[in-house]
Amino acid sequence: MPDRLAQNLIIFIRQNEGKLGIKRRSGEFKKLTDDEVTQIESLVAEAFDEF
């Protein structure tokens, strides 16, 4: 995944209260599996827990 797309993924998850929205999942992140999305959401939550 290109750096810019990964950065956008983190921003979208943080803007949507820790979840990647359905519109984004079926759009630019449609190649990610449900398991991958869940793992990424958990990592983002853990990394930004203090912010």
CNS distance restraints for C-alpha pairs under 8 A (distance, minus, plus):
assign (resid   1 and name CA) (resid   5 and name CA) 6.49 0.50 0.50
assign (resid   1 and name CA) (resid   6 and name CA) 6.36 0.50 0.50
assign (resid   2 and name CA) (resid   6 and name CA) 6.32 0.50 0.50
assign (resid   3 and name CA) (resid   7 and name CA) 6.10 0.50 0.50
assign (resid   4 and name CA) (resid   8 and name CA) 6.20 0.50 0.50
assign (resid   5 and name CA) (resid   9 and name CA) 6.16 0.50 0.50
assign (resid   6 and name CA) (resid  10 and name CA) 6.43 0.50 0.50
assign (resid   7 and name CA) (resid  11 and name CA) 6.32 0.50 0.50
assign (resid   8 and name CA) (resid  12 and name CA) 6.04 0.50 0.50
assign (resid   9 and name CA) (resid  13 and name CA) 6.22 0.50 0.50
assign (resid   9 and name CA) (resid  20 and name CA) 7.75 0.50 0.50
assign (resid  10 and name CA) (resid  14 and name CA) 6.21 0.50 0.50
assign (resid  10 and name CA) (resid  44 and name CA) 6.69 0.50 0.50
assign (resid  11 and name CA) (resid  15 and name CA) 6.08 0.50 0.50
assign (resid  12 and name CA) (resid  16 and name CA) 6.18 0.50 0.50
assign (resid  12 and name CA) (resid  19 and name CA) 7.97 0.50 0.50
assign (resid  12 and name CA) (resid  20 and name CA) 6.32 0.50 0.50
assign (resid  12 and name CA) (resid  21 and name CA) 7.69 0.50 0.50
assign (resid  13 and name CA) (resid  17 and name CA) 6.63 0.50 0.50
assign (resid  13 and name CA) (resid  18 and name CA) 4.94 0.50 0.50
assign (resid  13 and name CA) (resid  19 and name CA) 4.96 0.50 0.50
assign (resid  13 and name CA) (resid  20 and name CA) 4.81 0.50 0.50
assign (resid  13 and name CA) (resid  21 and name CA) 7.55 0.50 0.50
assign (resid  13 and name CA) (resid  41 and name CA) 6.79 0.50 0.50
assign (resid  13 and name CA) (resid  44 and name CA) 7.58 0.50 0.50
assign (resid  14 and name CA) (resid  18 and name CA) 5.18 0.50 0.50
assign (resid  14 and name CA) (resid  19 and name CA) 7.34 0.50 0.50
assign (resid  14 and name CA) (resid  44 and name CA) 7.68 0.50 0.50
assign (resid  16 and name CA) (resid  20 and name CA) 6.58 0.50 0.50
assign (resid  16 and name CA) (resid  21 and name CA) 6.80 0.50 0.50
assign (resid  18 and name CA) (resid  41 and name CA) 6.18 0.50 0.50
assign (resid  18 and name CA) (resid  44 and name CA) 7.48 0.50 0.50
assign (resid  18 and name CA) (resid  45 and name CA) 6.28 0.50 0.50
assign (resid  19 and name CA) (resid  41 and name CA) 6.15 0.50 0.50
assign (resid  20 and name CA) (resid  24 and name CA) 6.69 0.50 0.50
assign (resid  20 and name CA) (resid  25 and name CA) 6.59 0.50 0.50
assign (resid  20 and name CA) (resid  37 and name CA) 7.47 0.50 0.50
assign (resid  20 and name CA) (resid  41 and name CA) 7.32 0.50 0.50
assign (resid  21 and name CA) (resid  25 and name CA) 6.18 0.50 0.50
assign (resid  22 and name CA) (resid  26 and name CA) 6.11 0.50 0.50
assign (resid  23 and name CA) (resid  27 and name CA) 6.03 0.50 0.50
assign (resid  24 and name CA) (resid  28 and name CA) 6.00 0.50 0.50
assign (resid  24 and name CA) (resid  29 and name CA) 6.11 0.50 0.50
assign (resid  24 and name CA) (resid  30 and name CA) 7.72 0.50 0.50
assign (resid  25 and name CA) (resid  29 and name CA) 4.89 0.50 0.50
assign (resid  25 and name CA) (resid  30 and name CA) 5.20 0.50 0.50
assign (resid  25 and name CA) (resid  32 and name CA) 7.74 0.50 0.50
assign (resid  26 and name CA) (resid  30 and name CA) 4.77 0.50 0.50
assign (resid  32 and name CA) (resid  36 and name CA) 5.96 0.50 0.50
assign (resid  32 and name CA) (resid  37 and name CA) 6.39 0.50 0.50
assign (resid  33 and name CA) (resid  37 and name CA) 6.29 0.50 0.50
assign (resid  34 and name CA) (resid  38 and name CA) 6.20 0.50 0.50
assign (resid  35 and name CA) (resid  39 and name CA) 6.21 0.50 0.50
assign (resid  36 and name CA) (resid  40 and name CA) 6.10 0.50 0.50
assign (resid  37 and name CA) (resid  41 and name CA) 6.04 0.50 0.50
assign (resid  38 and name CA) (resid  42 and name CA) 6.25 0.50 0.50
assign (resid  39 and name CA) (resid  43 and name CA) 6.24 0.50 0.50
assign (resid  40 and name CA) (resid  44 and name CA) 6.12 0.50 0.50
assign (resid  41 and name CA) (resid  45 and name CA) 6.12 0.50 0.50
assign (resid  42 and name CA) (resid  46 and name CA) 6.14 0.50 0.50
assign (resid  43 and name CA) (resid  47 and name CA) 6.01 0.50 0.50
assign (resid  44 and name CA) (resid  48 and name CA) 6.01 0.50 0.50
assign (resid  45 and name CA) (resid  49 and name CA) 5.62 0.50 0.50
